[in-house]
Amino acid sequence: MLGFAILLGFNIAGVWLHNLLHLPLPGNVLGLVLFLIALGMKWVKLEWVEQSAQFLLDHMLLFFIPYVVGIMAFMPVLSAHWFSISVGIIGSTLVVLWMTGFVASKMEKKPDEANEMPTRKEDAA
C-alpha cells in the first residue's frame, strides 16, 4: 500500500502543480517527472514502489479499455477516413523509425582520427 500511496501522491502533486502554475505539460507527466527526480535524488527508494509499479504494469491492458470503447463511438468517422488515417499512422511510424536510426548513428562513438598517432614514419608525412 505504501507504493500505491507514493505513486498516487506524485500524481496528485503533478496535477496540483499543473493547476497552480498553468504549465503546458499534463499533471500526470509532471508527476512522473517529479517521481523520476525523487528516485534520482534517492528521496524515494525503488523498493518502496517496485511491487506496486509491477502490479500496475501487469494490469496495464485494463487501462486501455476506455480508449477502445471511445474509438467504437467514432467508428463511422474512422470508416469514412480509414485510408488517410492509415497513411498517417504508417508514415509517422516510418519517419520515427528513420529519425531514431539517424540520431543513433550520429551518436555512435567513432574513433577520433585526429587523436591517433601515426605508426609509421611515412604516415606522419
C-alpha positions in Angstrom: 0.0 0.0 0.0 2.9 2.4 0.6 3.9 2.1 -3.0 0.5 3.0 -4.3 0.4 5.9 -1.8 3.7 7.2 -3.1 2.8 6.9 -6.8 -0.6 8.5 -6.2 1.0 11.3 -4.2 3.3 12.2 -7.0 0.4 12.0 -9.5 -1.6 14.4 -7.3 1.4 16.7 -6.8 1.8 16.9 -10.6 -1.9 17.7 -11.2 -1.7 20.3 -8.4 1.4 21.8 -9.9 -0.2 21.9 -13.3 -3.3 23.7 -12.0 -1.3 26.1 -9.8 1.3 27.2 -12.4 -0.7 26.5 -15.6 2.2 24.6 -17.1 1.9 23.3 -20.6 2.5 19.7 -19.5 -0.3 17.5 -18.2 -0.3 16.9 -14.5 0.3 13.2 -14.9 3.5 13.9 -16.8 4.6 16.4 -14.2 4.0 13.9 -11.5 6.2 11.3 -13.3 8.9 13.9 -13.7 8.8 14.7 -10.0 8.9 11.0 -9.3 11.9 10.5 -11.5 13.7 13.4 -9.8 12.8 11.9 -6.4 14.2 8.5 -7.5 17.3 10.0 -8.9 18.0 12.1 -5.7 17.3 8.9 -3.6 14.4 10.6 -1.7 12.3 7.6 -2.7 13.7 4.1 -2.8 12.8 1.8 -5.6 12.0 -1.0 -3.2 9.1 1.1 -1.8 7.3 1.3 -5.1 8.6 -1.7 -7.1 5.8 -4.1 -6.1 3.0 -1.6 -6.8 4.5 -0.5 -10.0 4.9 -4.1 -11.2 1.2 -4.7 -10.3 0.2 -1.7 -12.4 2.4 -2.8 -15.3 0.9 -6.4 -15.2 -2.6 -5.0 -15.5 -1.8 -2.1 -17.9 -4.1 -3.6 -20.6 -7.1 -2.7 -18.4 -6.2 1.0 -18.6 -6.8 0.9 -22.4 -10.4 -0.3 -22.2 -11.9 3.3 -22.0 -9.9 4.3 -25.1 -11.2 1.2 -27.1 -14.8 2.0 -26.1 -14.3 5.6 -27.1 -12.9 4.5 -30.5 -16.1 2.5 -31.0 -18.1 5.6 -30.7 -16.2 7.2 -33.6 -16.4 4.1 -35.9 -18.4 6.0 -38.6 -15.7 8.7 -38.8 -12.9 6.1 -38.8 -14.6 4.0 -41.6 -15.1 7.1 -43.7 -11.4 8.3 -43.4 -9.6 4.9 -43.0 -7.2 5.5 -45.8 -5.9 8.9 -44.7 -5.7 7.6 -41.1 -3.7 4.5 -42.2 -1.3 6.6 -44.3 -0.8 9.0 -41.4 -0.1 6.2 -38.9 2.2 4.2 -41.3 4.0 7.4 -42.5 4.6 8.8 -39.0 5.9 5.4 -37.8 8.4 5.2 -40.7 9.5 8.7 -40.0 10.1 8.0 -36.3 12.0 4.8 -37.1 14.1 6.6 -39.7 14.9 9.5 -37.3 15.7 7.1 -34.5 18.2 5.3 -36.7 19.7 8.5 -37.9 20.1 10.0 -34.4 21.5 6.7 -33.1 24.1 6.5 -36.0 25.2 10.1 -35.3 25.5 9.4 -31.5 27.5 6.3 -32.1 31.1 6.7 -30.9 33.6 6.6 -33.8 37.4 6.6 -33.4 38.8 10.1 -33.5 41.3 10.1 -36.4 42.9 13.4 -35.2 44.0 11.9 -31.9 45.5 8.7 -33.4 49.3 8.6 -33.5 50.8 7.5 -36.8 52.6 4.2 -36.5 55.0 4.5 -39.4 57.3 7.4 -40.5 55.6 7.5 -44.0 52.2 8.0 -42.4 53.5 11.1 -40.5 54.5 12.9 -43.7 
